[in-house]
Amino acid sequence: QVQLVESGGGSVQAGGSLRLSCAVTKYKTSRYCMGWFRQAPGKEREGVTTLDVDAGESYADSVKGRFTISHDNVKSILYLQMNSLKPEDTAMYYCATADISNWLCWQRRGSDFSTWGQGTQVTVSS
């Protein structure tokens, strides 16, 4: 059973940066998809960015050029580097994994992901 544990959330002023981490344990496979999702109060869950370990990453238009997803394969940690943060980035952020094709991975649909972390709150003040 895969286990995901996020960390790194917090409060920051607009224009600042945060780095989220997601430790992925008990999961070894030849290919899988990892991603970051977020949900703000009263809003639908949004697929922020996903990474197919073989084929690369995809980003929501709202974060392109500001957020970067990466994966340390040795430590089994997924990162989300968030720069130039805006108040509209305020949300609970979740990491997730799935054993799906790269095409599905790049669609960033939460319904395709089977395993989720507990979430970490990011708050950006203006």
N, CA, C and O atoms as CSV, one atom per row, in Angstrom:
chain,resi,resn,atom,element,x,y,z
A,1,GLN,N,N,0.834,-1.180,0.000
A,1,GLN,CA,C,0.000,0.000,0.000
A,1,GLN,C,C,0.880,1.245,0.000
A,1,GLN,O,O,1.755,1.407,0.850
A,2,VAL,N,N,0.629,2.117,-0.969
A,2,VAL,CA,C,1.400,3.344,-1.065
A,2,VAL,C,C,1.005,4.293,0.048
A,2,VAL,O,O,-0.166,4.395,0.416
A,3,GLN,N,N,1.993,4.980,0.574
A,3,GLN,CA,C,1.722,6.007,1.573
A,3,GLN,C,C,2.382,7.302,1.136
A,3,GLN,O,O,3.530,7.311,0.690
A,4,LEU,N,N,1.646,8.388,1.269
A,4,LEU,CA,C,2.132,9.701,0.875
A,4,LEU,C,C,2.019,10.660,2.058
A,4,LEU,O,O,0.975,10.736,2.707
A,5,VAL,N,N,3.078,11.377,2.327
A,5,VAL,CA,C,3.076,12.319,3.445
A,5,VAL,C,C,3.621,13.654,2.943
A,5,VAL,O,O,4.793,13.767,2.583
A,6,GLU,N,N,2.745,14.666,2.928
A,6,GLU,CA,C,3.151,15.993,2.466
A,6,GLU,C,C,3.712,16.823,3.613
A,6,GLU,O,O,3.400,16.597,4.782
A,7,SER,N,N,4.540,17.780,3.250
A,7,SER,CA,C,5.045,18.757,4.208
A,7,SER,C,C,5.458,20.005,3.437
A,7,SER,O,O,5.557,19.988,2.210
A,8,GLY,N,N,5.697,21.086,4.175
A,8,GLY,CA,C,6.218,22.295,3.554
A,8,GLY,C,C,5.230,23.408,3.345
A,8,GLY,O,O,5.610,24.486,2.887
A,9,GLY,N,N,3.981,23.185,3.662
A,9,GLY,CA,C,3.013,24.255,3.518
A,9,GLY,C,C,3.232,25.345,4.557
A,9,GLY,O,O,4.036,25.195,5.477
A,10,GLY,N,N,2.511,26.433,4.397
A,10,GLY,CA,C,2.627,27.532,5.337
A,10,GLY,C,C,2.021,28.802,4.790
A,10,GLY,O,O,1.287,28.788,3.802
A,11,SER,N,N,2.341,29.901,5.450
A,11,SER,CA,C,1.831,31.213,5.045
A,11,SER,C,C,2.961,32.048,4.471
A,11,SER,O,O,4.078,32.048,4.989
A,12,VAL,N,N,2.657,32.754,3.400
A,12,VAL,CA,C,3.671,33.565,2.738
A,12,VAL,C,C,2.985,34.768,2.099
A,12,VAL,O,O,1.796,34.715,1.783
A,13,GLN,N,N,3.723,35.834,1.914
A,13,GLN,CA,C,3.168,37.000,1.236
A,13,GLN,C,C,3.240,36.814,-0.271
A,13,GLN,O,O,4.057,36.050,-0.785
A,14,ALA,N,N,2.381,37.519,-0.955
A,14,ALA,CA,C,2.377,37.457,-2.414
A,14,ALA,C,C,3.764,37.787,-2.962
A,14,ALA,O,O,4.440,38.702,-2.491
A,15,GLY,N,N,4.163,37.016,-3.965
A,15,GLY,CA,C,5.491,37.172,-4.537
A,15,GLY,C,C,6.528,36.255,-3.926
A,15,GLY,O,O,7.630,36.113,-4.457
A,16,GLY,N,N,6.183,35.636,-2.817
A,16,GLY,CA,C,7.102,34.744,-2.130
A,16,GLY,C,C,7.126,33.347,-2.727
A,16,GLY,O,O,6.486,33.066,-3.740
A,17,SER,N,N,7.889,32.478,-2.063
A,17,SER,CA,C,8.074,31.105,-2.545
A,17,SER,C,C,7.869,30.101,-1.418
A,17,SER,O,O,8.073,30.402,-0.242
A,18,LEU,N,N,7.467,28.918,-1.808
A,18,LEU,CA,C,7.378,27.781,-0.896
A,18,LEU,C,C,7.762,26.533,-1.671
A,18,LEU,O,O,7.598,26.469,-2.889
A,19,ARG,N,N,8.272,25.545,-0.954
A,19,ARG,CA,C,8.520,24.245,-1.566
A,19,ARG,C,C,7.794,23.178,-0.766
A,19,ARG,O,O,8.025,23.007,0.431
A,20,LEU,N,N,6.919,22.471,-1.444
A,20,LEU,CA,C,6.208,21.363,-0.844
A,20,LEU,C,C,6.960,20.065,-1.122
A,20,LEU,O,O,7.583,19.896,-2.170
A,21,SER,N,N,6.885,19.156,-0.155
A,21,SER,CA,C,7.495,17.839,-0.314
A,21,SER,C,C,6.453,16.761,-0.065
A,21,SER,O,O,5.518,16.941,0.715
A,22,CYS,N,N,6.633,15.653,-0.737
A,22,CYS,CA,C,5.732,14.516,-0.564
A,22,CYS,C,C,6.586,13.262,-0.539
A,22,CYS,O,O,7.154,12.867,-1.557
A,23,ALA,N,N,6.673,12.642,0.620
A,23,ALA,CA,C,7.431,11.402,0.746
A,23,ALA,C,C,6.564,10.244,0.297
A,23,ALA,O,O,5.463,10.040,0.808
A,24,VAL,N,N,7.072,9.485,-0.667
A,24,VAL,CA,C,6.343,8.347,-1.226
A,24,VAL,C,C,6.963,7.070,-0.696
A,24,VAL,O,O,8.123,6.771,-0.978
A,25,THR,N,N,6.201,6.326,0.061
A,25,THR,CA,C,6.753,5.115,0.661
A,25,THR,C,C,5.989,3.888,0.195
A,25,THR,O,O,4.833,3.974,-0.221
A,26,LYS,N,N,6.645,2.767,0.272
A,26,LYS,CA,C,6.051,1.461,0.008
A,26,LYS,C,C,5.499,1.345,-1.401
A,26,LYS,O,O,4.433,0.767,-1.615
A,27,TYR,N,N,6.242,1.908,-2.376
A,27,TYR,CA,C,5.728,1.852,-3.745
A,27,TYR,C,C,6.894,1.769,-4.700
A,27,TYR,O,O,7.658,2.725,-4.834
A,28,LYS,N,N,7.038,0.656,-5.354
A,28,LYS,CA,C,8.094,0.486,-6.339
A,28,LYS,C,C,7.483,-0.110,-7.589
A,28,LYS,O,O,6.921,-1.205,-7.554
A,29,THR,N,N,7.590,0.600,-8.681
A,29,THR,CA,C,7.060,0.101,-9.929
A,29,THR,C,C,7.854,0.711,-11.066
A,29,THR,O,O,8.573,1.692,-10.872
A,30,SER,N,N,7.731,0.145,-12.231
A,30,SER,CA,C,8.546,0.605,-13.347
A,30,SER,C,C,8.078,1.938,-13.912
A,30,SER,O,O,8.876,2.698,-14.460
A,31,ARG,N,N,6.787,2.222,-13.781
A,31,ARG,CA,C,6.301,3.508,-14.271
A,31,ARG,C,C,5.096,3.925,-13.450
A,31,ARG,O,O,4.258,3.095,-13.096
A,32,TYR,N,N,5.012,5.175,-13.157
A,32,TYR,CA,C,3.819,5.682,-12.505
A,32,TYR,C,C,3.779,7.189,-12.637
A,32,TYR,O,O,4.752,7.835,-13.028
A,33,CYS,N,N,2.651,7.711,-12.307
A,33,CYS,CA,C,2.393,9.136,-12.406
A,33,CYS,C,C,2.273,9.713,-11.008
A,33,CYS,O,O,1.666,9.105,-10.126
A,34,MET,N,N,2.853,10.888,-10.809
A,34,MET,CA,C,2.748,11.598,-9.537
A,34,MET,C,C,2.250,13.000,-9.816
A,34,MET,O,O,2.517,13.568,-10.874
A,35,GLY,N,N,1.534,13.545,-8.870
A,35,GLY,CA,C,1.003,14.868,-9.136
A,35,GLY,C,C,0.678,15.661,-7.888
A,35,GLY,O,O,0.656,15.136,-6.775
A,36,TRP,N,N,0.428,16.927,-8.104
A,36,TRP,CA,C,-0.025,17.841,-7.062
A,36,TRP,C,C,-1.372,18.414,-7.471
A,36,TRP,O,O,-1.567,18.862,-8.600
A,37,PHE,N,N,-2.278,18.385,-6.534
A,37,PHE,CA,C,-3.607,18.929,-6.724
A,37,PHE,C,C,-3.874,19.941,-5.616
A,37,PHE,O,O,-3.208,19.927,-4.581
A,38,ARG,N,N,-4.832,20.801,-5.833
A,38,ARG,CA,C,-5.177,21.752,-4.777
A,38,ARG,C,C,-6.675,21.997,-4.771
A,38,ARG,O,O,-7.359,21.849,-5.783
A,39,GLN,N,N,-7.158,22.374,-3.604
A,39,GLN,CA,C,-8.568,22.695,-3.476
A,39,GLN,C,C,-8.737,23.836,-2.498
A,39,GLN,O,O,-8.329,23.755,-1.339
A,40,ALA,N,N,-9.341,24.889,-2.984
A,40,ALA,CA,C,-9.650,26.041,-2.148
A,40,ALA,C,C,-11.085,25.916,-1.652
A,40,ALA,O,O,-11.896,25.250,-2.295
A,41,PRO,N,N,-11.416,26.535,-0.531
A,41,PRO,CA,C,-12.787,26.457,-0.008
A,41,PRO,C,C,-13.805,26.924,-1.042
A,41,PRO,O,O,-13.669,27.995,-1.633
A,42,GLY,N,N,-14.818,26.105,-1.245
A,42,GLY,CA,C,-15.878,26.467,-2.177
A,42,GLY,C,C,-15.548,26.269,-3.636
A,42,GLY,O,O,-16.350,26.604,-4.508
A,43,LYS,N,N,-14.377,25.728,-3.911
A,43,LYS,CA,C,-13.967,25.525,-5.300
A,43,LYS,C,C,-13.699,24.054,-5.565
A,43,LYS,O,O,-13.469,23.272,-4.643
A,44,GLU,N,N,-13.732,23.691,-6.839
A,44,GLU,CA,C,-13.433,22.320,-7.214
A,44,GLU,C,C,-11.933,22.050,-7.127
A,44,GLU,O,O,-11.105,22.958,-7.211
A,45,ARG,N,N,-11.621,20.788,-6.958
A,45,ARG,CA,C,-10.218,20.383,-6.952
A,45,ARG,C,C,-9.583,20.659,-8.322
A,45,ARG,O,O,-10.197,20.431,-9.364
A,46,GLU,N,N,-8.367,21.143,-8.291
A,46,GLU,CA,C,-7.646,21.490,-9.521
A,46,GLU,C,C,-6.359,20.668,-9.612
A,46,GLU,O,O,-5.612,20.544,-8.642
A,47,GLY,N,N,-6.126,20.120,-10.782
A,47,GLY,CA,C,-4.863,19.436,-11.025
A,47,GLY,C,C,-3.800,20.468,-11.340
A,47,GLY,O,O,-3.833,21.081,-12.407
A,48,VAL,N,N,-2.869,20.670,-10.441
A,48,VAL,CA,C,-1.861,21.716,-10.590
A,48,VAL,C,C,-0.763,21.285,-11.555
A,48,VAL,O,O,-0.435,21.995,-12.506
A,49,THR,N,N,-0.199,20.099,-11.289
A,49,THR,CA,C,0.887,19.603,-12.121
A,49,THR,C,C,1.043,18.115,-11.905
A,49,THR,O,O,0.810,17.610,-10.807
A,50,THR,N,N,1.433,17.420,-12.942
A,50,THR,CA,C,1.693,15.997,-12.843
A,50,THR,C,C,3.000,15.662,-13.534
A,50,THR,O,O,3.468,16.379,-14.419
A,51,LEU,N,N,3.571,14.551,-13.102
A,51,LEU,CA,C,4.856,14.103,-13.634
A,51,LEU,C,C,4.782,12.623,-13.938
A,51,LEU,O,O,4.563,11.807,-13.043
A,52,ASP,N,N,4.963,12.278,-15.195
A,52,ASP,CA,C,5.154,10.887,-15.584
A,52,ASP,C,C,6.654,10.619,-15.549
A,52,ASP,O,O,7.425,11.337,-16.184
A,53,VAL,N,N,7.065,9.611,-14.827
A,53,VAL,CA,C,8.494,9.410,-14.584
A,53,VAL,C,C,9.274,9.168,-15.868
A,53,VAL,O,O,10.479,9.416,-15.912
A,54,ASP,N,N,8.608,8.687,-16.915
A,54,ASP,CA,C,9.296,8.447,-18.182
A,54,ASP,C,C,9.076,9.552,-19.205
A,54,ASP,O,O,9.951,9.827,-20.026
A,55,ALA,N,N,7.911,10.181,-19.155
A,55,ALA,CA,C,7.528,11.051,-20.259
A,55,ALA,C,C,7.509,12.544,-19.933
A,55,ALA,O,O,7.363,13.368,-20.836
A,56,GLY,N,N,7.654,12.901,-18.670
A,56,GLY,CA,C,7.712,14.324,-18.364
A,56,GLY,C,C,6.503,14.850,-17.635
A,56,GLY,O,O,5.663,14.088,-17.154
A,57,GLU,N,N,6.423,16.192,-17.556
A,57,GLU,CA,C,5.408,16.825,-16.721
A,57,GLU,C,C,4.410,17.656,-17.503
A,57,GLU,O,O,4.625,17.999,-18.666
A,58,SER,N,N,3.308,17.971,-16.826
A,58,SER,CA,C,2.317,18.894,-17.374
A,58,SER,C,C,1.912,19.867,-16.272
A,58,SER,O,O,1.998,19.552,-15.085
A,59,TYR,N,N,1.476,21.040,-16.678
A,59,TYR,CA,C,1.108,22.087,-15.724
A,59,TYR,C,C,-0.216,22.727,-16.109
A,59,TYR,O,O,-0.546,22.855,-17.288
A,60,ALA,N,N,-0.960,23.122,-15.095
A,60,ALA,CA,C,-2.136,23.940,-15.344
A,60,ALA,C,C,-1.669,25.315,-15.820
A,60,ALA,O,O,-0.610,25.792,-15.411
A,61,ASP,N,N,-2.452,25.940,-16.674
A,61,ASP,CA,C,-2.081,27.256,-17.205
A,61,ASP,C,C,-1.876,28.265,-16.083
A,61,ASP,O,O,-1.045,29.167,-16.195
A,62,SER,N,N,-2.625,28.112,-15.012
A,62,SER,CA,C,-2.573,29.075,-13.917
A,62,SER,C,C,-1.234,29.088,-13.178
A,62,SER,O,O,-0.935,30.039,-12.456
A,63,VAL,N,N,-0.429,28.037,-13.357
A,63,VAL,CA,C,0.835,27.958,-12.615
A,63,VAL,C,C,2.059,27.859,-13.517
A,63,VAL,O,O,3.190,27.844,-13.030
A,64,LYS,N,N,1.843,27.791,-14.818
A,64,LYS,CA,C,2.970,27.666,-15.744
A,64,LYS,C,C,3.945,28.812,-15.566
A,64,LYS,O,O,3.552,29.974,-15.470
A,65,GLY,N,N,5.212,28.469,-15.525
A,65,GLY,CA,C,6.244,29.482,-15.376
A,65,GLY,C,C,6.510,29.872,-13.935
A,65,GLY,O,O,7.485,30.568,-13.651
A,66,ARG,N,N,5.651,29.432,-13.017
A,66,ARG,CA,C,5.826,29.772,-11.596
A,66,ARG,C,C,6.086,28.545,-10.733
A,66,ARG,O,O,6.851,28.617,-9.771
A,67,PHE,N,N,5.461,27.425,-11.065
A,67,PHE,CA,C,5.596,26.205,-10.281
A,67,PHE,C,C,6.430,25.188,-11.061
A,67,PHE,O,O,6.402,25.147,-12.291
A,68,THR,N,N,7.172,24.370,-10.312
A,68,THR,CA,C,7.974,23.314,-10.917
A,68,THR,C,C,7.835,22.039,-10.103
A,68,THR,O,O,8.044,22.041,-8.890
A,69,ILE,N,N,7.485,20.962,-10.767
A,69,ILE,CA,C,7.409,19.653,-10.122
A,69,ILE,C,C,8.708,18.908,-10.391
A,69,ILE,O,O,9.280,18.999,-11.478
A,70,SER,N,N,9.163,18.168,-9.384
A,70,SER,CA,C,10.370,17.361,-9.563
A,70,SER,C,C,10.294,16.167,-8.634
A,70,SER,O,O,9.486,16.120,-7.706
A,71,HIS,N,N,11.159,15.204,-8.910
A,71,HIS,CA,C,11.133,13.965,-8.145
A,71,HIS,C,C,12.551,13.503,-7.869
A,71,HIS,O,O,13.363,13.381,-8.785
A,72,ASP,N,N,12.843,13.249,-6.609
A,72,ASP,CA,C,14.111,12.652,-6.216
A,72,ASP,C,C,13.885,11.154,-6.134
A,72,ASP,O,O,13.284,10.657,-5.182
A,73,ASN,N,N,14.363,10.449,-7.125
A,73,ASN,CA,C,14.108,9.014,-7.210
A,73,ASN,C,C,14.810,8.240,-6.115
A,73,ASN,O,O,14.309,7.207,-5.672
A,74,VAL,N,N,15.950,8.712,-5.675
A,74,VAL,CA,C,16.709,8.016,-4.628
A,74,VAL,C,C,15.983,8.130,-3.291
A,74,VAL,O,O,15.829,7.147,-2.567
A,75,LYS,N,N,15.542,9.339,-2.979
A,75,LYS,CA,C,14.868,9.562,-1.702
A,75,LYS,C,C,13.369,9.277,-1.778
A,75,LYS,O,O,12.689,9.255,-0.753
A,76,SER,N,N,12.856,9.060,-2.981
A,76,SER,CA,C,11.414,8.857,-3.185
A,76,SER,C,C,10.610,10.024,-2.633
A,76,SER,O,O,9.653,9.835,-1.882
A,77,ILE,N,N,11.004,11.213,-3.010
A,77,ILE,CA,C,10.287,12.421,-2.591
A,77,ILE,C,C,9.867,13.208,-3.824
A,77,ILE,O,O,10.654,13.427,-4.744
A,78,LEU,N,N,8.633,13.618,-3.817
A,78,LEU,CA,C,8.086,14.477,-4.861
A,78,LEU,C,C,8.064,15.905,-4.340
A,78,LEU,O,O,7.643,16.152,-3.210
A,79,TYR,N,N,8.515,16.843,-5.159
A,79,TYR,CA,C,8.573,18.241,-4.748
A,79,TYR,C,C,7.661,19.110,-5.617
A,79,TYR,O,O,7.359,18.784,-6.765
A,80,LEU,N,N,7.245,20.208,-5.034
A,80,LEU,CA,C,6.574,21.250,-5.797
A,80,LEU,C,C,7.184,22.582,-5.372
A,80,LEU,O,O,6.928,23.077,-4.275
A,81,GLN,N,N,7.983,23.142,-6.245
A,81,GLN,CA,C,8.564,24.458,-5.996
A,81,GLN,C,C,7.610,25.513,-6.520
A,81,GLN,O,O,7.277,25.533,-7.705
A,82,MET,N,N,7.175,26.386,-5.632
A,82,MET,CA,C,6.196,27.403,-5.986
A,82,MET,C,C,6.831,28.778,-5.822
A,82,MET,O,O,7.194,29.175,-4.715
A,83,ASN,N,N,6.960,29.492,-6.916
A,83,ASN,CA,C,7.526,30.841,-6.913
A,83,ASN,C,C,6.465,31.848,-7.338
A,83,ASN,O,O,5.432,31.483,-7.899
A,84,SER,N,N,6.734,33.109,-7.064
A,84,SER,CA,C,5.827,34.202,-7.446
A,84,SER,C,C,4.395,33.884,-7.028
A,84,SER,O,O,3.459,34.012,-7.818
A,85,LEU,N,N,4.245,33.478,-5.799
A,85,LEU,CA,C,2.927,33.056,-5.316
A,85,LEU,C,C,1.940,34.214,-5.309
A,85,LEU,O,O,2.293,35.370,-5.073
A,86,LYS,N,N,0.693,33.857,-5.576
A,86,LYS,CA,C,-0.397,34.828,-5.620
A,86,LYS,C,C,-1.465,34.438,-4.611
A,86,LYS,O,O,-1.560,33.269,-4.235
A,87,PRO,N,N,-2.267,35.393,-4.167
A,87,PRO,CA,C,-3.344,35.045,-3.226
A,87,PRO,C,C,-4.261,33.944,-3.756
A,87,PRO,O,O,-4.785,33.147,-2.977
A,88,GLU,N,N,-4.456,33.894,-5.058
A,88,GLU,CA,C,-5.329,32.861,-5.624
A,88,GLU,C,C,-4.709,31.468,-5.591
A,88,GLU,O,O,-5.377,30.492,-5.934
A,89,ASP,N,N,-3.438,31.357,-5.181
A,89,ASP,CA,C,-2.815,30.046,-4.986
A,89,ASP,C,C,-3.159,29.461,-3.622
A,89,ASP,O,O,-2.818,28.312,-3.338
A,90,THR,N,N,-3.825,30.231,-2.784
A,90,THR,CA,C,-4.217,29.747,-1.461
A,90,THR,C,C,-5.147,28.555,-1.586
A,90,THR,O,O,-6.186,28.632,-2.242
A,91,ALA,N,N,-4.766,27.446,-0.952
A,91,ALA,CA,C,-5.549,26.213,-1.050
A,91,ALA,C,C,-4.892,25.141,-0.189
A,91,ALA,O,O,-3.784,25.315,0.319
A,92,MET,N,N,-5.602,24.034,-0.041
A,92,MET,CA,C,-5.001,22.820,0.506
A,92,MET,C,C,-4.369,22.090,-0.672
A,92,MET,O,O,-5.018,21.858,-1.692
A,93,TYR,N,N,-3.120,21.736,-0.523
A,93,TYR,CA,C,-2.399,21.046,-1.588
A,93,TYR,C,C,-2.224,19.581,-1.222
A,93,TYR,O,O,-1.876,19.237,-0.093
A,94,TYR,N,N,-2.474,18.729,-2.210
A,94,TYR,CA,C,-2.386,17.283,-2.021
A,94,TYR,C,C,-1.448,16.689,-3.064
A,94,TYR,O,O,-1.450,17.105,-4.222
A,95,CYS,N,N,-0.654,15.721,-2.647
A,95,CYS,CA,C,0.071,14.935,-3.633
A,95,CYS,C,C,-0.687,13.632,-3.844
A,95,CYS,O,O,-1.426,13.174,-2.973
A,96,ALA,N,N,-0.489,13.053,-5.012
A,96,ALA,CA,C,-1.191,11.829,-5.369
A,96,ALA,C,C,-0.358,11.028,-6.353
A,96,ALA,O,O,0.480,11.575,-7.070
A,97,THR,N,N,-0.601,9.723,-6.377
A,97,THR,CA,C,0.097,8.863,-7.326
A,97,THR,C,C,-0.905,7.919,-7.998
A,97,THR,O,O,-1.980,7.643,-7.466
A,98,ALA,N,N,-0.521,7.437,-9.175
A,98,ALA,CA,C,-1.368,6.508,-9.916
A,98,ALA,C,C,-0.521,5.748,-10.908
A,98,ALA,O,O,0.455,6.275,-11.444
A,99,ASP,N,N,-0.894,4.519,-11.149
A,99,ASP,CA,C,-0.242,3.695,-12.158
A,99,ASP,C,C,-1.062,3.806,-13.436
A,99,ASP,O,O,-1.886,2.939,-13.729
A,100,ILE,N,N,-0.838,4.866,-14.189
A,100,ILE,CA,C,-1.621,5.167,-15.379
A,100,ILE,C,C,-0.691,5.569,-16.512
A,100,ILE,O,O,0.497,5.822,-16.309
A,101,SER,N,N,-1.252,5.621,-17.693
A,101,SER,CA,C,-0.450,5.977,-18.865
A,101,SER,C,C,-0.018,7.438,-18.803
A,101,SER,O,O,-0.578,8.232,-18.047
A,102,ASN,N,N,0.982,7.779,-19.607
A,102,ASN,CA,C,1.432,9.169,-19.600
A,102,ASN,C,C,0.340,10.095,-20.130
A,102,ASN,O,O,0.234,11.237,-19.683
A,103,TRP,N,N,-0.469,9.625,-21.069
A,103,TRP,CA,C,-1.549,10.479,-21.582
A,103,TRP,C,C,-2.536,10.825,-20.471
A,103,TRP,O,O,-2.920,11.982,-20.295
A,104,LEU,N,N,-2.937,9.796,-19.725
A,104,LEU,CA,C,-3.845,10.048,-18.601
A,104,LEU,C,C,-3.164,10.916,-17.554
A,104,LEU,O,O,-3.790,11.796,-16.962
A,105,CYS,N,N,-1.915,10.672,-17.336
A,105,CYS,CA,C,-1.171,11.446,-16.344
A,105,CYS,C,C,-1.244,12.936,-16.666
A,105,CYS,O,O,-1.478,13.765,-15.786
A,106,TRP,N,N,-1.043,13.255,-17.924
A,106,TRP,CA,C,-1.000,14.661,-18.328
A,106,TRP,C,C,-2.367,15.330,-18.351
A,106,TRP,O,O,-2.457,16.550,-18.489
A,107,GLN,N,N,-3.448,14.533,-18.215
A,107,GLN,CA,C,-4.791,15.143,-18.153
A,107,GLN,C,C,-5.047,15.786,-16.794
A,107,GLN,O,O,-5.938,16.627,-16.671
A,108,ARG,N,N,-4.284,15.406,-15.777
A,108,ARG,CA,C,-4.378,15.994,-14.434
A,108,ARG,C,C,-5.789,15.865,-13.852
A,108,ARG,O,O,-6.290,16.809,-13.242
A,109,ARG,N,N,-6.424,14.725,-14.032
A,109,ARG,CA,C,-7.753,14.483,-13.470
A,109,ARG,C,C,-7.600,13.733,-12.154
A,109,ARG,O,O,-7.012,12.653,-12.098
A,110,GLY,N,N,-8.127,14.317,-11.126
A,110,GLY,CA,C,-8.017,13.693,-9.811
A,110,GLY,C,C,-8.660,12.328,-9.746
A,110,GLY,O,O,-8.217,11.464,-8.989
A,111,SER,N,N,-9.705,12.125,-10.534
A,111,SER,CA,C,-10.415,10.847,-10.496
A,111,SER,C,C,-9.558,9.681,-10.991
A,111,SER,O,O,-9.884,8.523,-10.734
A,112,ASP,N,N,-8.476,9.974,-11.693
A,112,ASP,CA,C,-7.585,8.916,-12.177
A,112,ASP,C,C,-6.547,8.498,-11.149
A,112,ASP,O,O,-5.813,7.534,-11.365
A,113,PHE,N,N,-6.480,9.211,-10.034
A,113,PHE,CA,C,-5.448,8.952,-9.034
A,113,PHE,C,C,-6.025,8.169,-7.862
A,113,PHE,O,O,-7.088,8.494,-7.333
A,114,SER,N,N,-5.294,7.130,-7.473
A,114,SER,CA,C,-5.830,6.202,-6.485
A,114,SER,C,C,-5.314,6.439,-5.076
A,114,SER,O,O,-5.950,6.022,-4.108
A,115,THR,N,N,-4.182,7.096,-4.948
A,115,THR,CA,C,-3.583,7.251,-3.633
A,115,THR,C,C,-3.290,8.722,-3.376
A,115,THR,O,O,-2.735,9.418,-4.227
A,116,TRP,N,N,-3.671,9.183,-2.190
A,116,TRP,CA,C,-3.581,10.596,-1.853
A,116,TRP,C,C,-2.918,10.801,-0.503
A,116,TRP,O,O,-3.027,9.967,0.395
A,117,GLY,N,N,-2.233,11.921,-0.379
A,117,GLY,CA,C,-1.721,12.329,0.912
A,117,GLY,C,C,-2.793,13.050,1.704
A,117,GLY,O,O,-3.926,13.205,1.249
A,118,GLN,N,N,-2.421,13.488,2.890
A,118,GLN,CA,C,-3.379,14.109,3.798
A,118,GLN,C,C,-3.569,15.597,3.506
A,118,GLN,O,O,-4.533,16.202,3.975
A,119,GLY,N,N,-2.673,16.177,2.749
A,119,GLY,CA,C,-2.781,17.579,2.381
A,119,GLY,C,C,-1.948,18.488,3.264
A,119,GLY,O,O,-1.679,18.183,4.426
A,120,THR,N,N,-1.545,19.610,2.687
A,120,THR,CA,C,-0.821,20.635,3.427
A,120,THR,C,C,-1.341,21.993,2.971
A,120,THR,O,O,-1.516,22.233,1.776
A,121,GLN,N,N,-1.582,22.870,3.926
A,121,GLN,CA,C,-2.215,24.157,3.622
A,121,GLN,C,C,-1.190,25.178,3.156
A,121,GLN,O,O,-0.120,25.323,3.748
A,122,VAL,N,N,-1.534,25.878,2.089
A,122,VAL,CA,C,-0.737,27.006,1.598
A,122,VAL,C,C,-1.623,28.244,1.621
A,122,VAL,O,O,-2.709,28.252,1.041
A,123,THR,N,N,-1.154,29.282,2.290
A,123,THR,CA,C,-1.899,30.529,2.383
A,123,THR,C,C,-1.021,31.673,1.902
A,123,THR,O,O,0.077,31.882,2.417
A,124,VAL,N,N,-1.510,32.414,0.914
A,124,VAL,CA,C,-0.761,33.531,0.344
A,124,VAL,C,C,-1.545,34.806,0.611
A,124,VAL,O,O,-2.697,34.940,0.197
A,125,SER,N,N,-0.916,35.727,1.298
A,125,SER,CA,C,-1.578,36.983,1.636
A,125,SER,C,C,-1.106,38.090,0.696
A,125,SER,O,O,0.021,38.084,0.200
A,126,SER,N,N,-2.014,39.040,0.474
A,126,SER,CA,C,-1.692,40.143,-0.448
A,126,SER,C,C,-1.001,41.281,0.272
A,126,SER,O,O,-0.659,42.288,-0.350
